[in-house]
Amino acid sequence: MSVIDHVRLAVRLRETQWLIDDVAHHTAAHRLEERELAETARALAELAELLEETRTALSHR
């Protein structure tokens, strides 16, 4: 994996963490919105795909 790949993964992890933090806060405050859930679900799916790509790349080292 290149430095760019590591940076891409780190950025995606942080972005997804922020989305999840917002969803948790809005859930507790009873302000959860469908749009926010859809955005978070997409981000989690993209993150899962990126994690799998990273795992595969690491297993071929």
LUMLUMDREN-2810 file (N, C-alpha, C; in Angstrom, 1 decimal):
<atoms>
<atom><aa>M</aa><ch>A</ch><at>N</at><xx>0.8</xx><yy>-1.2</yy><zz>0.0</zz></atom>
<atom><aa>M</aa><ch>A</ch><at>CA</at><xx>0.0</xx><yy>0.0</yy><zz>0.0</zz></atom>
<atom><aa>M</aa><ch>A</ch><at>C</at><xx>0.9</xx><yy>1.2</yy><zz>0.0</zz></atom>
<atom><aa>S</aa><ch>A</ch><at>N</at><xx>0.5</xx><yy>2.2</yy><zz>-0.8</zz></atom>
<atom><aa>S</aa><ch>A</ch><at>CA</at><xx>1.2</xx><yy>3.4</yy><zz>-0.9</zz></atom>
<atom><aa>S</aa><ch>A</ch><at>C</at><xx>0.8</xx><yy>4.4</yy><zz>0.3</zz></atom>
<atom><aa>V</aa><ch>A</ch><at>N</at><xx>1.6</xx><yy>5.4</yy><zz>0.4</zz></atom>
<atom><aa>V</aa><ch>A</ch><at>CA</at><xx>1.2</xx><yy>6.5</yy><zz>1.4</zz></atom>
<atom><aa>V</aa><ch>A</ch><at>C</at><xx>-0.1</xx><yy>7.1</yy><zz>1.1</zz></atom>
<atom><aa>I</aa><ch>A</ch><at>N</at><xx>-0.4</xx><yy>7.3</yy><zz>-0.2</zz></atom>
<atom><aa>I</aa><ch>A</ch><at>CA</at><xx>-1.7</xx><yy>7.8</yy><zz>-0.6</zz></atom>
<atom><aa>I</aa><ch>A</ch><at>C</at><xx>-2.8</xx><yy>6.9</yy><zz>-0.2</zz></atom>
<atom><aa>D</aa><ch>A</ch><at>N</at><xx>-2.7</xx><yy>5.6</yy><zz>-0.3</zz></atom>
<atom><aa>D</aa><ch>A</ch><at>CA</at><xx>-3.7</xx><yy>4.6</yy><zz>0.1</zz></atom>
<atom><aa>D</aa><ch>A</ch><at>C</at><xx>-3.9</xx><yy>4.7</yy><zz>1.6</zz></atom>
<atom><aa>H</aa><ch>A</ch><at>N</at><xx>-2.8</xx><yy>4.9</yy><zz>2.4</zz></atom>
<atom><aa>H</aa><ch>A</ch><at>CA</at><xx>-3.0</xx><yy>5.0</yy><zz>3.8</zz></atom>
<atom><aa>H</aa><ch>A</ch><at>C</at><xx>-3.7</xx><yy>6.3</yy><zz>4.2</zz></atom>
<atom><aa>V</aa><ch>A</ch><at>N</at><xx>-3.4</xx><yy>7.3</yy><zz>3.5</zz></atom>
<atom><aa>V</aa><ch>A</ch><at>CA</at><xx>-4.0</xx><yy>8.6</yy><zz>3.8</zz></atom>
<atom><aa>V</aa><ch>A</ch><at>C</at><xx>-5.5</xx><yy>8.5</yy><zz>3.4</zz></atom>
<atom><aa>R</aa><ch>A</ch><at>N</at><xx>-5.8</xx><yy>7.9</yy><zz>2.3</zz></atom>
<atom><aa>R</aa><ch>A</ch><at>CA</at><xx>-7.2</xx><yy>7.8</yy><zz>1.8</zz></atom>
<atom><aa>R</aa><ch>A</ch><at>C</at><xx>-8.0</xx><yy>7.0</yy><zz>2.9</zz></atom>
<atom><aa>L</aa><ch>A</ch><at>N</at><xx>-7.4</xx><yy>5.9</yy><zz>3.4</zz></atom>
<atom><aa>L</aa><ch>A</ch><at>CA</at><xx>-8.1</xx><yy>5.1</yy><zz>4.4</zz></atom>
<atom><aa>L</aa><ch>A</ch><at>C</at><xx>-8.3</xx><yy>5.9</yy><zz>5.7</zz></atom>
<atom><aa>A</aa><ch>A</ch><at>N</at><xx>-7.3</xx><yy>6.6</yy><zz>6.1</zz></atom>
<atom><aa>A</aa><ch>A</ch><at>CA</at><xx>-7.4</xx><yy>7.4</yy><zz>7.3</zz></atom>
<atom><aa>A</aa><ch>A</ch><at>C</at><xx>-8.4</xx><yy>8.5</yy><zz>7.2</zz></atom>
<atom><aa>V</aa><ch>A</ch><at>N</at><xx>-8.5</xx><yy>9.2</yy><zz>6.1</zz></atom>
<atom><aa>V</aa><ch>A</ch><at>CA</at><xx>-9.5</xx><yy>10.2</yy><zz>5.9</zz></atom>
<atom><aa>V</aa><ch>A</ch><at>C</at><xx>-10.9</xx><yy>9.6</yy><zz>5.9</zz></atom>
<atom><aa>R</aa><ch>A</ch><at>N</at><xx>-11.1</xx><yy>8.5</yy><zz>5.2</zz></atom>
<atom><aa>R</aa><ch>A</ch><at>CA</at><xx>-12.4</xx><yy>7.9</yy><zz>5.1</zz></atom>
<atom><aa>R</aa><ch>A</ch><at>C</at><xx>-12.8</xx><yy>7.4</yy><zz>6.5</zz></atom>
<atom><aa>L</aa><ch>A</ch><at>N</at><xx>-11.9</xx><yy>6.9</yy><zz>7.3</zz></atom>
<atom><aa>L</aa><ch>A</ch><at>CA</at><xx>-12.2</xx><yy>6.5</yy><zz>8.7</zz></atom>
<atom><aa>L</aa><ch>A</ch><at>C</at><xx>-12.7</xx><yy>7.6</yy><zz>9.5</zz></atom>
<atom><aa>R</aa><ch>A</ch><at>N</at><xx>-12.0</xx><yy>8.8</yy><zz>9.4</zz></atom>
<atom><aa>R</aa><ch>A</ch><at>CA</at><xx>-12.4</xx><yy>10.0</yy><zz>10.2</zz></atom>
<atom><aa>R</aa><ch>A</ch><at>C</at><xx>-13.7</xx><yy>10.5</yy><zz>9.7</zz></atom>
<atom><aa>E</aa><ch>A</ch><at>N</at><xx>-13.9</xx><yy>10.6</yy><zz>8.4</zz></atom>
<atom><aa>E</aa><ch>A</ch><at>CA</at><xx>-15.2</xx><yy>11.1</yy><zz>7.9</zz></atom>
<atom><aa>E</aa><ch>A</ch><at>C</at><xx>-16.4</xx><yy>10.3</yy><zz>8.4</zz></atom>
<atom><aa>T</aa><ch>A</ch><at>N</at><xx>-16.2</xx><yy>9.0</yy><zz>8.3</zz></atom>
<atom><aa>T</aa><ch>A</ch><at>CA</at><xx>-17.3</xx><yy>8.1</yy><zz>8.8</zz></atom>
<atom><aa>T</aa><ch>A</ch><at>C</at><xx>-17.5</xx><yy>8.2</yy><zz>10.3</zz></atom>
<atom><aa>Q</aa><ch>A</ch><at>N</at><xx>-16.4</xx><yy>8.3</yy><zz>11.0</zz></atom>
<atom><aa>Q</aa><ch>A</ch><at>CA</at><xx>-16.5</xx><yy>8.5</yy><zz>12.5</zz></atom>
<atom><aa>Q</aa><ch>A</ch><at>C</at><xx>-17.4</xx><yy>9.8</yy><zz>12.8</zz></atom>
<atom><aa>W</aa><ch>A</ch><at>N</at><xx>-17.1</xx><yy>10.8</yy><zz>12.1</zz></atom>
<atom><aa>W</aa><ch>A</ch><at>CA</at><xx>-17.9</xx><yy>12.1</yy><zz>12.3</zz></atom>
<atom><aa>W</aa><ch>A</ch><at>C</at><xx>-19.3</xx><yy>11.9</yy><zz>12.0</zz></atom>
<atom><aa>L</aa><ch>A</ch><at>N</at><xx>-19.6</xx><yy>11.2</yy><zz>10.9</zz></atom>
<atom><aa>L</aa><ch>A</ch><at>CA</at><xx>-21.0</xx><yy>10.9</yy><zz>10.6</zz></atom>
<atom><aa>L</aa><ch>A</ch><at>C</at><xx>-21.7</xx><yy>10.1</yy><zz>11.6</zz></atom>
<atom><aa>I</aa><ch>A</ch><at>N</at><xx>-21.0</xx><yy>9.0</yy><zz>12.1</zz></atom>
<atom><aa>I</aa><ch>A</ch><at>CA</at><xx>-21.6</xx><yy>8.2</yy><zz>13.1</zz></atom>
<atom><aa>I</aa><ch>A</ch><at>C</at><xx>-21.8</xx><yy>9.0</yy><zz>14.4</zz></atom>
<atom><aa>D</aa><ch>A</ch><at>N</at><xx>-20.8</xx><yy>9.8</yy><zz>14.8</zz></atom>
<atom><aa>D</aa><ch>A</ch><at>CA</at><xx>-21.0</xx><yy>10.6</yy><zz>16.0</zz></atom>
<atom><aa>D</aa><ch>A</ch><at>C</at><xx>-22.2</xx><yy>11.5</yy><zz>15.9</zz></atom>
<atom><aa>D</aa><ch>A</ch><at>N</at><xx>-22.4</xx><yy>12.1</yy><zz>14.7</zz></atom>
<atom><aa>D</aa><ch>A</ch><at>CA</at><xx>-23.6</xx><yy>13.0</yy><zz>14.5</zz></atom>
<atom><aa>D</aa><ch>A</ch><at>C</at><xx>-24.9</xx><yy>12.2</yy><zz>14.6</zz></atom>
<atom><aa>V</aa><ch>A</ch><at>N</at><xx>-24.9</xx><yy>11.0</yy><zz>14.0</zz></atom>
<atom><aa>V</aa><ch>A</ch><at>CA</at><xx>-26.1</xx><yy>10.2</yy><zz>14.1</zz></atom>
<atom><aa>V</aa><ch>A</ch><at>C</at><xx>-26.4</xx><yy>9.8</yy><zz>15.5</zz></atom>
<atom><aa>A</aa><ch>A</ch><at>N</at><xx>-25.4</xx><yy>9.4</yy><zz>16.3</zz></atom>
<atom><aa>A</aa><ch>A</ch><at>CA</at><xx>-25.6</xx><yy>9.1</yy><zz>17.7</zz></atom>
<atom><aa>A</aa><ch>A</ch><at>C</at><xx>-26.1</xx><yy>10.2</yy><zz>18.5</zz></atom>
<atom><aa>H</aa><ch>A</ch><at>N</at><xx>-25.6</xx><yy>11.4</yy><zz>18.2</zz></atom>
<atom><aa>H</aa><ch>A</ch><at>CA</at><xx>-26.1</xx><yy>12.6</yy><zz>18.9</zz></atom>
<atom><aa>H</aa><ch>A</ch><at>C</at><xx>-27.5</xx><yy>12.9</yy><zz>18.5</zz></atom>
<atom><aa>H</aa><ch>A</ch><at>N</at><xx>-27.8</xx><yy>12.9</yy><zz>17.3</zz></atom>
<atom><aa>H</aa><ch>A</ch><at>CA</at><xx>-29.2</xx><yy>13.2</yy><zz>16.8</zz></atom>
<atom><aa>H</aa><ch>A</ch><at>C</at><xx>-30.2</xx><yy>12.2</yy><zz>17.2</zz></atom>
<atom><aa>T</aa><ch>A</ch><at>N</at><xx>-29.7</xx><yy>10.9</yy><zz>17.3</zz></atom>
<atom><aa>T</aa><ch>A</ch><at>CA</at><xx>-30.6</xx><yy>9.9</yy><zz>17.8</zz></atom>
<atom><aa>T</aa><ch>A</ch><at>C</at><xx>-31.0</xx><yy>10.1</yy><zz>19.3</zz></atom>
<atom><aa>A</aa><ch>A</ch><at>N</at><xx>-30.0</xx><yy>10.4</yy><zz>20.1</zz></atom>
<atom><aa>A</aa><ch>A</ch><at>CA</at><xx>-30.3</xx><yy>10.7</yy><zz>21.5</zz></atom>
<atom><aa>A</aa><ch>A</ch><at>C</at><xx>-31.2</xx><yy>11.9</yy><zz>21.7</zz></atom>
<atom><aa>A</aa><ch>A</ch><at>N</at><xx>-31.1</xx><yy>12.9</yy><zz>20.7</zz></atom>
<atom><aa>A</aa><ch>A</ch><at>CA</at><xx>-31.8</xx><yy>14.1</yy><zz>20.8</zz></atom>
<atom><aa>A</aa><ch>A</ch><at>C</at><xx>-33.2</xx><yy>14.0</yy><zz>20.1</zz></atom>
<atom><aa>H</aa><ch>A</ch><at>N</at><xx>-33.5</xx><yy>12.8</yy><zz>19.6</zz></atom>
<atom><aa>H</aa><ch>A</ch><at>CA</at><xx>-34.7</xx><yy>12.6</yy><zz>18.8</zz></atom>
<atom><aa>H</aa><ch>A</ch><at>C</at><xx>-34.8</xx><yy>13.5</yy><zz>17.6</zz></atom>
<atom><aa>R</aa><ch>A</ch><at>N</at><xx>-33.7</xx><yy>13.8</yy><zz>17.0</zz></atom>
<atom><aa>R</aa><ch>A</ch><at>CA</at><xx>-33.7</xx><yy>14.6</yy><zz>15.8</zz></atom>
<atom><aa>R</aa><ch>A</ch><at>C</at><xx>-33.1</xx><yy>13.9</yy><zz>14.6</zz></atom>
<atom><aa>L</aa><ch>A</ch><at>N</at><xx>-33.2</xx><yy>12.6</yy><zz>14.5</zz></atom>
<atom><aa>L</aa><ch>A</ch><at>CA</at><xx>-32.7</xx><yy>11.8</yy><zz>13.5</zz></atom>
<atom><aa>L</aa><ch>A</ch><at>C</at><xx>-33.5</xx><yy>12.0</yy><zz>12.2</zz></atom>
<atom><aa>E</aa><ch>A</ch><at>N</at><xx>-32.8</xx><yy>12.1</yy><zz>11.0</zz></atom>
<atom><aa>E</aa><ch>A</ch><at>CA</at><xx>-33.4</xx><yy>12.3</yy><zz>9.8</zz></atom>
<atom><aa>E</aa><ch>A</ch><at>C</at><xx>-33.1</xx><yy>11.2</yy><zz>8.8</zz></atom>
<atom><aa>E</aa><ch>A</ch><at>N</at><xx>-34.0</xx><yy>10.9</yy><zz>7.9</zz></atom>
<atom><aa>E</aa><ch>A</ch><at>CA</at><xx>-33.8</xx><yy>9.8</yy><zz>6.9</zz></atom>
<atom><aa>E</aa><ch>A</ch><at>C</at><xx>-32.6</xx><yy>10.1</yy><zz>6.0</zz></atom>
<atom><aa>R</aa><ch>A</ch><at>N</at><xx>-32.4</xx><yy>11.3</yy><zz>5.6</zz></atom>
<atom><aa>R</aa><ch>A</ch><at>CA</at><xx>-31.3</xx><yy>11.7</yy><zz>4.8</zz></atom>
<atom><aa>R</aa><ch>A</ch><at>C</at><xx>-29.9</xx><yy>11.4</yy><zz>5.5</zz></atom>
<atom><aa>E</aa><ch>A</ch><at>N</at><xx>-29.9</xx><yy>11.7</yy><zz>6.8</zz></atom>
<atom><aa>E</aa><ch>A</ch><at>CA</at><xx>-28.7</xx><yy>11.5</yy><zz>7.5</zz></atom>
<atom><aa>E</aa><ch>A</ch><at>C</at><xx>-28.4</xx><yy>10.0</yy><zz>7.6</zz></atom>
<atom><aa>L</aa><ch>A</ch><at>N</at><xx>-29.4</xx><yy>9.2</yy><zz>7.8</zz></atom>
<atom><aa>L</aa><ch>A</ch><at>CA</at><xx>-29.2</xx><yy>7.7</yy><zz>7.9</zz></atom>
<atom><aa>L</aa><ch>A</ch><at>C</at><xx>-28.8</xx><yy>7.2</yy><zz>6.6</zz></atom>
<atom><aa>A</aa><ch>A</ch><at>N</at><xx>-29.3</xx><yy>7.7</yy><zz>5.5</zz></atom>
<atom><aa>A</aa><ch>A</ch><at>CA</at><xx>-28.9</xx><yy>7.2</yy><zz>4.1</zz></atom>
<atom><aa>A</aa><ch>A</ch><at>C</at><xx>-27.4</xx><yy>7.6</yy><zz>3.9</zz></atom>
<atom><aa>E</aa><ch>A</ch><at>N</at><xx>-27.1</xx><yy>8.8</yy><zz>4.2</zz></atom>
<atom><aa>E</aa><ch>A</ch><at>CA</at><xx>-25.7</xx><yy>9.3</yy><zz>4.0</zz></atom>
<atom><aa>E</aa><ch>A</ch><at>C</at><xx>-24.7</xx><yy>8.4</yy><zz>4.8</zz></atom>
<atom><aa>T</aa><ch>A</ch><at>N</at><xx>-25.1</xx><yy>8.1</yy><zz>6.1</zz></atom>
<atom><aa>T</aa><ch>A</ch><at>CA</at><xx>-24.2</xx><yy>7.3</yy><zz>6.9</zz></atom>
<atom><aa>T</aa><ch>A</ch><at>C</at><xx>-24.1</xx><yy>5.9</yy><zz>6.4</zz></atom>
<atom><aa>A</aa><ch>A</ch><at>N</at><xx>-25.2</xx><yy>5.3</yy><zz>6.0</zz></atom>
<atom><aa>A</aa><ch>A</ch><at>CA</at><xx>-25.2</xx><yy>3.9</yy><zz>5.4</zz></atom>
<atom><aa>A</aa><ch>A</ch><at>C</at><xx>-24.3</xx><yy>3.9</yy><zz>4.2</zz></atom>
<atom><aa>R</aa><ch>A</ch><at>N</at><xx>-24.4</xx><yy>4.9</yy><zz>3.3</zz></atom>
<atom><aa>R</aa><ch>A</ch><at>CA</at><xx>-23.5</xx><yy>4.9</yy><zz>2.1</zz></atom>
<atom><aa>R</aa><ch>A</ch><at>C</at><xx>-22.1</xx><yy>5.0</yy><zz>2.6</zz></atom>
<atom><aa>A</aa><ch>A</ch><at>N</at><xx>-21.8</xx><yy>5.8</yy><zz>3.5</zz></atom>
<atom><aa>A</aa><ch>A</ch><at>CA</at><xx>-20.4</xx><yy>6.0</yy><zz>4.0</zz></atom>
<atom><aa>A</aa><ch>A</ch><at>C</at><xx>-19.9</xx><yy>4.7</yy><zz>4.6</zz></atom>
<atom><aa>L</aa><ch>A</ch><at>N</at><xx>-20.7</xx><yy>4.0</yy><zz>5.3</zz></atom>
<atom><aa>L</aa><ch>A</ch><at>CA</at><xx>-20.3</xx><yy>2.7</yy><zz>5.9</zz></atom>
<atom><aa>L</aa><ch>A</ch><at>C</at><xx>-20.1</xx><yy>1.7</yy><zz>4.9</zz></atom>
<atom><aa>A</aa><ch>A</ch><at>N</at><xx>-20.9</xx><yy>1.6</yy><zz>3.8</zz></atom>
<atom><aa>A</aa><ch>A</ch><at>CA</at><xx>-20.7</xx><yy>0.7</yy><zz>2.7</zz></atom>
<atom><aa>A</aa><ch>A</ch><at>C</at><xx>-19.4</xx><yy>1.0</yy><zz>2.0</zz></atom>
<atom><aa>E</aa><ch>A</ch><at>N</at><xx>-19.1</xx><yy>2.3</yy><zz>1.7</zz></atom>
<atom><aa>E</aa><ch>A</ch><at>CA</at><xx>-17.9</xx><yy>2.6</yy><zz>1.1</zz></atom>
<atom><aa>E</aa><ch>A</ch><at>C</at><xx>-16.7</xx><yy>2.3</yy><zz>1.9</zz></atom>
<atom><aa>L</aa><ch>A</ch><at>N</at><xx>-16.8</xx><yy>2.5</yy><zz>3.2</zz></atom>
<atom><aa>L</aa><ch>A</ch><at>CA</at><xx>-15.7</xx><yy>2.2</yy><zz>4.2</zz></atom>
<atom><aa>L</aa><ch>A</ch><at>C</at><xx>-15.5</xx><yy>0.7</yy><zz>4.2</zz></atom>
<atom><aa>A</aa><ch>A</ch><at>N</at><xx>-16.5</xx><yy>-0.1</yy><zz>4.2</zz></atom>
<atom><aa>A</aa><ch>A</ch><at>CA</at><xx>-16.4</xx><yy>-1.5</yy><zz>4.2</zz></atom>
<atom><aa>A</aa><ch>A</ch><at>C</at><xx>-15.7</xx><yy>-2.0</yy><zz>3.0</zz></atom>
<atom><aa>E</aa><ch>A</ch><at>N</at><xx>-16.0</xx><yy>-1.4</yy><zz>1.9</zz></atom>
<atom><aa>E</aa><ch>A</ch><at>CA</at><xx>-15.3</xx><yy>-1.8</yy><zz>0.6</zz></atom>
<atom><aa>E</aa><ch>A</ch><at>C</at><xx>-13.8</xx><yy>-1.4</yy><zz>0.6</zz></atom>
<atom><aa>L</aa><ch>A</ch><at>N</at><xx>-13.6</xx><yy>-0.2</yy><zz>1.1</zz></atom>
<atom><aa>L</aa><ch>A</ch><at>CA</at><xx>-12.2</xx><yy>0.2</yy><zz>1.2</zz></atom>
<atom><aa>L</aa><ch>A</ch><at>C</at><xx>-11.4</xx><yy>-0.6</yy><zz>2.2</zz></atom>
<atom><aa>L</aa><ch>A</ch><at>N</at><xx>-12.0</xx><yy>-1.0</yy><zz>3.3</zz></atom>
<atom><aa>L</aa><ch>A</ch><at>CA</at><xx>-11.3</xx><yy>-1.9</yy><zz>4.3</zz></atom>
<atom><aa>L</aa><ch>A</ch><at>C</at><xx>-11.0</xx><yy>-3.2</yy><zz>3.7</zz></atom>
<atom><aa>E</aa><ch>A</ch><at>N</at><xx>-11.9</xx><yy>-3.8</yy><zz>2.9</zz></atom>
<atom><aa>E</aa><ch>A</ch><at>CA</at><xx>-11.7</xx><yy>-5.0</yy><zz>2.2</zz></atom>
<atom><aa>E</aa><ch>A</ch><at>C</at><xx>-10.6</xx><yy>-4.9</yy><zz>1.2</zz></atom>
<atom><aa>E</aa><ch>A</ch><at>N</at><xx>-10.6</xx><yy>-3.8</yy><zz>0.4</zz></atom>
<atom><aa>E</aa><ch>A</ch><at>CA</at><xx>-9.5</xx><yy>-3.6</yy><zz>-0.5</zz></atom>
<atom><aa>E</aa><ch>A</ch><at>C</at><xx>-8.1</xx><yy>-3.5</yy><zz>0.2</zz></atom>
<atom><aa>T</aa><ch>A</ch><at>N</at><xx>-8.1</xx><yy>-2.8</yy><zz>1.3</zz></atom>
<atom><aa>T</aa><ch>A</ch><at>CA</at><xx>-6.9</xx><yy>-2.7</yy><zz>2.1</zz></atom>
<atom><aa>T</aa><ch>A</ch><at>C</at><xx>-6.4</xx><yy>-4.0</yy><zz>2.7</zz></atom>
<atom><aa>R</aa><ch>A</ch><at>N</at><xx>-7.4</xx><yy>-4.8</yy><zz>3.2</zz></atom>
<atom><aa>R</aa><ch>A</ch><at>CA</at><xx>-7.0</xx><yy>-6.1</yy><zz>3.7</zz></atom>
<atom><aa>R</aa><ch>A</ch><at>C</at><xx>-6.4</xx><yy>-7.0</yy><zz>2.6</zz></atom>
<atom><aa>T</aa><ch>A</ch><at>N</at><xx>-7.0</xx><yy>-7.0</yy><zz>1.4</zz></atom>
<atom><aa>T</aa><ch>A</ch><at>CA</at><xx>-6.5</xx><yy>-7.8</yy><zz>0.3</zz></atom>
<atom><aa>T</aa><ch>A</ch><at>C</at><xx>-5.1</xx><yy>-7.3</yy><zz>-0.1</zz></atom>
<atom><aa>A</aa><ch>A</ch><at>N</at><xx>-4.9</xx><yy>-6.0</yy><zz>-0.1</zz></atom>
<atom><aa>A</aa><ch>A</ch><at>CA</at><xx>-3.6</xx><yy>-5.5</yy><zz>-0.5</zz></atom>
<atom><aa>A</aa><ch>A</ch><at>C</at><xx>-2.5</xx><yy>-5.9</yy><zz>0.6</zz></atom>
<atom><aa>L</aa><ch>A</ch><at>N</at><xx>-2.9</xx><yy>-5.8</yy><zz>1.8</zz></atom>
<atom><aa>L</aa><ch>A</ch><at>CA</at><xx>-2.0</xx><yy>-6.2</yy><zz>2.9</zz></atom>
<atom><aa>L</aa><ch>A</ch><at>C</at><xx>-1.7</xx><yy>-7.7</yy><zz>2.9</zz></atom>
<atom><aa>S</aa><ch>A</ch><at>N</at><xx>-2.6</xx><yy>-8.5</yy><zz>2.5</zz></atom>
<atom><aa>S</aa><ch>A</ch><at>CA</at><xx>-2.4</xx><yy>-9.9</yy><zz>2.5</zz></atom>
<atom><aa>S</aa><ch>A</ch><at>C</at><xx>-1.5</xx><yy>-10.4</yy><zz>1.3</zz></atom>
<atom><aa>H</aa><ch>A</ch><at>N</at><xx>-1.3</xx><yy>-9.5</yy><zz>0.3</zz></atom>
<atom><aa>H</aa><ch>A</ch><at>CA</at><xx>-0.4</xx><yy>-9.8</yy><zz>-0.8</zz></atom>
<atom><aa>H</aa><ch>A</ch><at>C</at><xx>1.0</xx><yy>-9.3</yy><zz>-0.7</zz></atom>
<atom><aa>R</aa><ch>A</ch><at>N</at><xx>1.3</xx><yy>-8.8</yy><zz>0.5</zz></atom>
<atom><aa>R</aa><ch>A</ch><at>CA</at><xx>2.6</xx><yy>-8.2</yy><zz>0.7</zz></atom>
<atom><aa>R</aa><ch>A</ch><at>C</at><xx>3.6</xx><yy>-9.3</yy><zz>1.0</zz></atom>
</atoms>
